[in-house]
């Protein structure tokens, strides 16, 4: 089992995503979509943002 700390997501999102996907044997050759998702505010335009 891999443990992902929220602070790691915040401070090193790319490296954390690569570690998590690698652990799951699900590491794509092109991580562009992953990186774009990590920089997007998923709650933009809602009362939560």
N, CA, C and O atoms as a printed pandas DataFrame, in Angstrom:
     atom_number atom_name residue_name chain_id  residue_number  x_coord  y_coord  z_coord
0              1         N          UNK        A               1    0.841   -1.167    0.000
1              2        CA          UNK        A               1    0.000    0.000    0.000
2              3         C          UNK        A               1    0.891    1.237    0.000
3              4         O          UNK        A               1    1.914    1.286    0.683
4              5         N          UNK        A               2    0.487    2.216   -0.767
5              6        CA          UNK        A               2    1.222    3.484   -0.814
6              7         C          UNK        A               2    0.442    4.534   -0.029
7              8         O          UNK        A               2   -0.783    4.610   -0.115
8              9         N          UNK        A               3    1.154    5.320    0.714
9             10        CA          UNK        A               3    0.534    6.417    1.463
10            11         C          UNK        A               3    0.876    7.728    0.771
11            12         O          UNK        A               3    2.044    8.028    0.526
12            13         N          UNK        A               4   -0.147    8.499    0.463
13            14        CA          UNK        A               4    0.038    9.802   -0.174
14            15         C          UNK        A               4   -0.389   10.878    0.820
15            16         O          UNK        A               4   -1.539   10.907    1.258
16            17         N          UNK        A               5    0.518   11.736    1.163
17            18        CA          UNK        A               5    0.197   12.827    2.089
18            19         C          UNK        A               5   -0.330   14.026    1.299
19            20         O          UNK        A               5    0.169   14.355    0.223
20            21         N          UNK        A               6   -1.346   14.663    1.862
21            22        CA          UNK        A               6   -1.910   15.850    1.225
22            23         C          UNK        A               6   -0.834   16.913    1.026
23            24         O          UNK        A               6   -0.809   17.590   -0.002
24            25         N          UNK        A               7    0.034   17.055    1.987
25            26        CA          UNK        A               7    1.096   18.065    1.871
26            27         C          UNK        A               7    2.004   17.772    0.675
27            28         O          UNK        A               7    2.522   18.701    0.057
28            29         N          UNK        A               8    2.202   16.500    0.342
29            30        CA          UNK        A               8    2.993   16.149   -0.841
30            31         C          UNK        A               8    2.266   16.537   -2.118
31            32         O          UNK        A               8    2.881   17.030   -3.064
32            33         N          UNK        A               9    0.942   16.312   -2.144
33            34        CA          UNK        A               9    0.148   16.730   -3.313
34            35         C          UNK        A               9    0.296   18.226   -3.529
35            36         O          UNK        A               9    0.429   18.685   -4.664
36            37         N          UNK        A              10    0.272   18.986   -2.443
37            38        CA          UNK        A              10    0.342   20.445   -2.538
38            39         C          UNK        A              10    1.743   20.925   -2.917
39            40         O          UNK        A              10    1.881   21.832   -3.738
40            41         N          UNK        A              11    2.763   20.338   -2.338
41            42        CA          UNK        A              11    4.118   20.827   -2.568
42            43         C          UNK        A              11    4.801   20.229   -3.793
43            44         O          UNK        A              11    5.618   20.896   -4.428
44            45         N          UNK        A              12    4.481   18.986   -4.134
45            46        CA          UNK        A              12    5.120   18.299   -5.259
46            47         C          UNK        A              12    4.091   17.474   -6.035
47            48         O          UNK        A              12    4.178   16.246   -6.060
48            49         N          UNK        A              13    3.119   18.135   -6.666
49            50        CA          UNK        A              13    2.039   17.378   -7.292
50            51         C          UNK        A              13    2.503   16.450   -8.423
51            52         O          UNK        A              13    2.005   15.331   -8.541
52            53         N          UNK        A              14    3.427   16.892   -9.235
53            54        CA          UNK        A              14    3.873   16.054  -10.360
54            55         C          UNK        A              14    4.607   14.809   -9.879
55            56         O          UNK        A              14    4.331   13.697  -10.329
56            57         N          UNK        A              15    5.539   15.009   -8.965
57            58        CA          UNK        A              15    6.315   13.887   -8.457
58            59         C          UNK        A              15    5.416   12.901   -7.704
59            60         O          UNK        A              15    5.605   11.688   -7.792
60            61         N          UNK        A              16    4.446   13.428   -6.971
61            62        CA          UNK        A              16    3.528   12.577   -6.223
62            63         C          UNK        A              16    2.648   11.775   -7.163
63            64         O          UNK        A              16    2.404   10.591   -6.931
64            65         N          UNK        A              17    2.169   12.413   -8.227
65            66        CA          UNK        A              17    1.343   11.711   -9.213
66            67         C          UNK        A              17    2.135   10.599   -9.897
67            68         O          UNK        A              17    1.613    9.503  -10.099
68            69         N          UNK        A              18    3.373   10.868  -10.249
69            70        CA          UNK        A              18    4.215    9.854  -10.887
70            71         C          UNK        A              18    4.445    8.686   -9.940
71            72         O          UNK        A              18    4.387    7.529  -10.358
72            73         N          UNK        A              19    4.705    8.975   -8.673
73            74        CA          UNK        A              19    4.918    7.905   -7.696
74            75         C          UNK        A              19    3.667    7.053   -7.539
75            76         O          UNK        A              19    3.749    5.825   -7.507
76            77         N          UNK        A              20    2.507    7.702   -7.442
77            78        CA          UNK        A              20    1.254    6.979   -7.264
78            79         C          UNK        A              20    0.924    6.130   -8.495
79            80         O          UNK        A              20    0.570    4.958   -8.365
80            81         N          UNK        A              21    1.038    6.715   -9.676
81            82        CA          UNK        A              21    0.726    5.970  -10.897
82            83         C          UNK        A              21    1.728    4.843  -11.133
83            84         O          UNK        A              21    1.359    3.767  -11.603
84            85         N          UNK        A              22    2.990    5.090  -10.809
85            86        CA          UNK        A              22    3.996    4.037  -10.931
86            87         C          UNK        A              22    3.717    2.881   -9.988
87            88         O          UNK        A              22    3.876    1.719  -10.363
88            89         N          UNK        A              23    3.305    3.188   -8.779
89            90        CA          UNK        A              23    2.965    2.155   -7.808
90            91         C          UNK        A              23    1.830    1.273   -8.330
91            92         O          UNK        A              23    1.815    0.063   -8.105
92            93         N          UNK        A              24    0.885    1.896   -9.026
93            94        CA          UNK        A              24   -0.274    1.162   -9.559
94            95         C          UNK        A              24    0.005    0.502  -10.909
95            96         O          UNK        A              24   -0.891   -0.090  -11.511
96            97         N          UNK        A              25    1.251    0.605  -11.385
97            98        CA          UNK        A              25    1.595    0.105  -12.728
98            99         C          UNK        A              25    0.685    0.701  -13.788
99           100         O          UNK        A              25    0.235    0.009  -14.702
100          101         N          UNK        A              26    0.421    1.993  -13.653
101          102        CA          UNK        A              26   -0.506    2.685  -14.539
102          103         C          UNK        A              26    0.117    4.003  -14.993
103          104         O          UNK        A              26   -0.577    5.014  -15.109
104          105         N          UNK        A              27    1.404    3.992  -15.247
105          106        CA          UNK        A              27    2.120    5.209  -15.599
106          107         C          UNK        A              27    2.089    5.409  -17.112
107          108         O          UNK        A              27    2.757    4.677  -17.842
108          109         N          UNK        A              28    1.315    6.398  -17.598
109          110        CA          UNK        A              28    1.254    6.638  -19.042
110          111         C          UNK        A              28    2.554    7.269  -19.536
111          112         O          UNK        A              28    3.293    7.873  -18.759
112          113         N          UNK        A              29    2.821    7.128  -20.811
113          114        CA          UNK        A              29    4.039    7.713  -21.375
114          115         C          UNK        A              29    3.913    9.236  -21.493
115          116         O          UNK        A              29    4.916    9.949  -21.462
116          117         N          UNK        A              30    2.690    9.725  -21.627
117          118        CA          UNK        A              30    2.444   11.164  -21.722
118          119         C          UNK        A              30    1.599   11.598  -20.527
119          120         O          UNK        A              30    0.440   11.205  -20.398
120          121         N          UNK        A              31    2.180   12.394  -19.677
121          122        CA          UNK        A              31    1.503   12.831  -18.457
122          123         C          UNK        A              31    0.880   14.225  -18.594
123          124         O          UNK        A              31    0.507   14.828  -17.589
124          125         N          UNK        A              32    0.764   14.737  -19.802
125          126        CA          UNK        A              32    0.237   16.084  -20.013
126          127         C          UNK        A              32   -1.140   16.260  -19.388
127          128         O          UNK        A              32   -1.368   17.238  -18.676
128          129         N          UNK        A              33   -2.055   15.343  -19.634
129          130        CA          UNK        A              33   -3.415   15.449  -19.094
130          131         C          UNK        A              33   -3.402   15.400  -17.571
131          132         O          UNK        A              33   -4.181   16.097  -16.920
132          133         N          UNK        A              34   -2.533   14.592  -17.008
133          134        CA          UNK        A              34   -2.428   14.505  -15.548
134          135         C          UNK        A              34   -1.960   15.845  -14.993
135          136         O          UNK        A              34   -2.533   16.347  -14.026
136          137         N          UNK        A              35   -0.930   16.427  -15.591
137          138        CA          UNK        A              35   -0.393   17.692  -15.110
138          139         C          UNK        A              35   -1.415   18.814  -15.268
139          140         O          UNK        A              35   -1.528   19.669  -14.389
140          141         N          UNK        A              36   -2.157   18.826  -16.370
141          142        CA          UNK        A              36   -3.186   19.846  -16.567
142          143         C          UNK        A              36   -4.279   19.726  -15.510
143          144         O          UNK        A              36   -4.784   20.737  -15.021
144          145         N          UNK        A              37   -4.641   18.518  -15.160
145          146        CA          UNK        A              37   -5.663   18.301  -14.141
146          147         C          UNK        A              37   -5.177   18.766  -12.783
147          148         O          UNK        A              37   -5.955   19.323  -12.008
148          149         N          UNK        A              38   -3.916   18.550  -12.480
149          150        CA          UNK        A              38   -3.371   18.948  -11.179
150          151         C          UNK        A              38   -3.328   20.462  -11.000
151          152         O          UNK        A              38   -3.339   20.947   -9.868
152          153         N          UNK        A              39   -3.279   21.214  -12.095
153          154        CA          UNK        A              39   -3.202   22.671  -11.988
154          155         C          UNK        A              39   -4.567   23.340  -12.077
155          156         O          UNK        A              39   -4.670   24.553  -11.900
156          157         N          UNK        A              40   -5.606   22.574  -12.347
157          158        CA          UNK        A              40   -6.954   23.125  -12.496
158          159         C          UNK        A              40   -7.682   23.124  -11.149
159          160         O          UNK        A              40   -7.600   22.160  -10.388
160          161         N          UNK        A              41   -8.391   24.214  -10.868
161          162        CA          UNK        A              41   -9.215   24.302   -9.661
162          163         C          UNK        A              41  -10.541   23.615   -9.950
163          164         O          UNK        A              41  -11.378   24.159  -10.670
164          165         N          UNK        A              42  -10.736   22.434   -9.398
165          166        CA          UNK        A              42  -11.938   21.645   -9.681
166          167         C          UNK        A              42  -13.194   22.264   -9.094
167          168         O          UNK        A              42  -14.306   21.872   -9.449
168          169         N          UNK        A              43  -13.026   23.226   -8.199
169          170        CA          UNK        A              43  -14.182   23.854   -7.571
170          171         C          UNK        A              43  -14.384   25.286   -8.055
171          172         O          UNK        A              43  -15.178   26.027   -7.476
172          173         N          UNK        A              44  -13.677   25.681   -9.109
173          174        CA          UNK        A              44  -13.809   27.038   -9.642
174          175         C          UNK        A              44  -15.253   27.285  -10.060
175          176         O          UNK        A              44  -15.887   26.444  -10.697
176          177         N          UNK        A              45  -15.754   28.450   -9.690
177          178        CA          UNK        A              45  -17.095   28.837  -10.055
178          179         C          UNK        A              45  -18.187   28.289   -9.129
179          180         O          UNK        A              45  -19.375   28.495   -9.377
180          181         N          UNK        A              46  -17.786   27.598   -8.073
181          182        CA          UNK        A              46  -18.757   27.083   -7.111
182          183         C          UNK        A              46  -18.650   27.883   -5.817
183          184         O          UNK        A              46  -17.735   28.689   -5.651
184          185         N          UNK        A              47  -19.561   27.661   -4.934
185          186        CA          UNK        A              47  -19.500   28.366   -3.653
186          187         C          UNK        A              47  -18.359   27.861   -2.770
187          188         O          UNK        A              47  -18.068   28.453   -1.730
188          189         N          UNK        A              48  -17.717   26.776   -3.180
189          190        CA          UNK        A              48  -16.617   26.191   -2.403
190          191         C          UNK        A              48  -15.253   26.782   -2.767
191          192         O          UNK        A              48  -14.283   26.597   -2.032
192          193         N          UNK        A              49  -15.175   27.485   -3.886
193          194        CA          UNK        A              49  -13.858   27.980   -4.309
194          195         C          UNK        A              49  -13.526   29.321   -3.720
195          196         O          UNK        A              49  -12.453   29.863   -3.985
